Amino acid sequence: MLVQFGLAFPYGLYAVGPVEPELDFERSSKDRPVQARDKETEQLVWKVEVMDPDPDTKKNDRTFVVRILADVQPVLPESLPGLPFTPIYLDGLTAAPWVDTRSCTGPEDGKAHRCRARQGWSFRASGVTAPKNMPGQSRAASSDKAA
């Protein structure tokens, strides 16, 4: 499902690592890594670890991976001096819900089944750019991106 970046991330988003190829674990071997391709578009899959600065986001949910579908490796925008992370904007953002069952345990020794499953989201994008209203960005550059 296509989503508006500002609705998904009202406080913005920061890249906390580089853009890297996502490996296809089924086709890769120890000696020969194979990059994953999207099943629908056949584009290469890249990944970047990001941080959501929303103060209401739970600690364990603040950082996560976004996958970017692109034929060539996306390049992160330049970060602002003094910032430890790179502010980013994701083009063509999609979100897919999934059920996170990693905290579920089976019944043990007469104890009841415990499951703290929760809603998770898988985010994909078609590109990554600098946010439109970054300090230090010229007005011309901002208006060019809006067009």
Backbone torsions as a table, in degrees:
resi	resn	phi	psi	omega
1	MET	NA	128.2	178.4
2	LEU	-72.6	132.2	-179.7
3	VAL	-129.4	152.6	176.0
4	GLN	-78.2	133.8	-178.2
5	PHE	-55.4	-46.3	-177.1
6	GLY	-64.6	-28.2	176.6
7	LEU	-76.7	-39.2	179.6
8	ALA	-73.1	-36.9	-175.1
9	PHE	-134.1	74.1	-176.0
10	PRO	-63.8	-20.5	178.8
11	TYR	-100.1	9.8	-178.9
12	GLY	88.3	-170.4	-177.5
13	LEU	-151.7	144.3	-178.7
14	TYR	-125.1	133.7	171.5
15	ALA	-79.5	129.1	179.9
16	VAL	-111.3	4.4	177.8
17	GLY	-153.5	176.7	-179.4
18	PRO	-79.4	164.9	171.5
19	VAL	-79.5	125.7	-176.9
20	GLU	-130.5	155.2	175.9
21	PRO	-67.7	141.2	172.9
22	GLU	-91.5	130.6	-177.2
23	LEU	-84.6	145.7	172.8
24	ASP	-90.0	102.6	-173.1
25	PHE	-68.3	-25.2	178.7
26	GLU	-74.2	-35.0	-177.0
27	ARG	-97.5	-15.0	-179.2
28	SER	-82.4	152.6	171.5
29	SER	-124.9	175.0	-179.6
30	LYS	-58.5	-38.4	-176.6
31	ASP	-93.9	-15.6	-175.2
32	ARG	-136.4	92.6	177.1
33	PRO	-73.0	139.9	178.7
34	VAL	-122.5	127.2	179.9
35	GLN	-74.1	140.9	179.2
36	ALA	-69.7	150.2	173.7
37	ARG	-123.8	145.4	177.4
38	ASP	-66.6	135.1	-176.4
39	LYS	-66.9	-30.3	-178.1
40	GLU	-87.1	-45.1	-173.8
41	THR	-99.7	-14.6	-176.0
42	GLU	67.0	8.4	177.4
43	GLN	-74.9	155.3	176.9
44	LEU	-66.5	148.7	179.2
45	VAL	-107.3	125.5	177.3
46	TRP	-115.5	156.7	178.5
47	LYS	-133.7	150.2	176.8
48	VAL	-142.9	133.2	175.7
49	GLU	-81.2	133.1	-176.8
50	VAL	-128.5	164.4	176.7
51	MET	-127.7	133.5	175.7
52	ASP	-98.0	116.0	-176.8
53	PRO	-83.1	9.5	179.0
54	ASP	-56.9	122.8	-177.4
55	PRO	-65.1	-18.2	179.0
56	ASP	-88.4	-5.6	179.6
57	THR	-73.8	134.6	178.8
58	LYS	-65.2	149.6	-176.2
59	LYS	-51.6	-45.9	-177.4
60	ASN	-72.3	-12.3	-178.2
61	ASP	-104.3	1.9	-175.1
62	ARG	-70.6	-36.0	178.0
63	THR	-113.4	143.1	-180.0
64	PHE	-161.6	174.5	-177.7
65	VAL	-105.1	135.4	172.5
66	VAL	-110.3	135.4	177.4
67	ARG	-98.4	137.6	-179.7
68	ILE	-118.4	127.4	179.0
69	LEU	-97.0	116.4	-177.9
70	ALA	-159.4	149.2	179.4
71	ASP	-72.7	-27.5	177.5
72	VAL	-125.5	157.4	-176.6
73	GLN	-63.4	121.5	177.6
74	PRO	-64.9	149.4	179.1
75	VAL	-112.4	129.3	178.1
76	LEU	-69.2	147.6	175.9
77	PRO	-67.0	165.1	177.2
78	GLU	-68.5	140.3	177.4
79	SER	-83.6	159.4	176.6
80	LEU	-78.9	143.9	178.8
81	PRO	-56.6	135.9	177.7
82	GLY	88.6	-10.8	177.5
83	LEU	-90.3	133.7	179.5
84	PRO	-77.0	-19.0	-178.8
85	PHE	-125.5	164.9	-177.4
86	THR	-101.6	117.7	174.9
87	PRO	-65.7	134.6	-178.1
88	ILE	-134.6	161.7	172.7
89	TYR	-128.2	134.7	-178.8
90	LEU	-102.3	122.7	176.0
91	ASP	-84.2	147.5	175.9
92	GLY	57.2	44.3	-175.3
93	LEU	-73.6	130.3	173.0
94	THR	-124.7	152.1	178.6
95	ALA	-131.2	135.8	177.4
96	ALA	-127.4	127.3	179.6
97	PRO	-75.6	150.9	173.7
98	TRP	-150.8	160.4	-179.4
99	VAL	-99.8	119.8	179.8
100	ASP	-88.6	106.9	-178.3
101	THR	-106.7	15.7	-176.9
102	ARG	-63.0	-23.4	-179.6
103	SER	-93.8	9.4	178.6
104	CYS	-86.5	143.0	176.2
105	THR	-130.1	148.3	177.7
106	GLY	-78.1	166.9	179.1
107	PRO	-64.8	139.8	179.6
108	GLU	-128.8	133.6	171.6
109	ASP	39.2	52.9	177.0
110	GLY	81.5	-4.0	177.7
111	LYS	-81.7	150.3	-179.3
112	ALA	-70.2	155.0	174.6
113	HIS	-62.4	134.1	177.9
114	ARG	-118.6	129.0	178.3
115	CYS	-141.3	123.6	176.0
116	ARG	-113.0	44.8	179.0
117	ALA	-59.4	149.4	-179.8
118	ARG	-146.9	164.8	178.7
119	GLN	-73.0	130.1	173.8
120	GLY	-120.1	165.1	179.4
121	TRP	-131.0	136.9	174.6
122	SER	-107.1	121.2	-177.8
123	PHE	-106.0	137.2	174.7
124	ARG	-131.0	155.3	179.2
125	ALA	-144.5	164.0	177.3
126	SER	-100.4	-9.7	179.1
127	GLY	-173.3	168.7	179.3
128	VAL	-134.8	133.7	179.9
129	THR	-139.0	177.3	173.6
130	ALA	-75.8	147.1	174.4
131	PRO	-58.6	151.1	-174.6
132	LYS	-65.5	-35.2	-173.9
133	ASN	-108.6	45.4	179.7
134	MET	-76.5	137.4	174.1
135	PRO	-58.8	140.7	179.0
136	GLY	88.3	-10.1	178.7
137	GLN	-85.6	135.5	-177.5
138	SER	-69.4	153.7	178.8
139	ARG	-62.7	-34.9	179.7
140	ALA	-63.4	-43.7	-180.0
141	ALA	-63.4	-39.1	179.4
142	SER	-66.3	-42.3	-178.4
143	SER	-73.0	-30.7	176.5
144	ASP	-62.8	-39.9	-178.3
145	LYS	-71.4	-29.0	-178.5
146	ALA	-72.4	-25.3	-177.0
147	ALA	-73.9	NA	NA
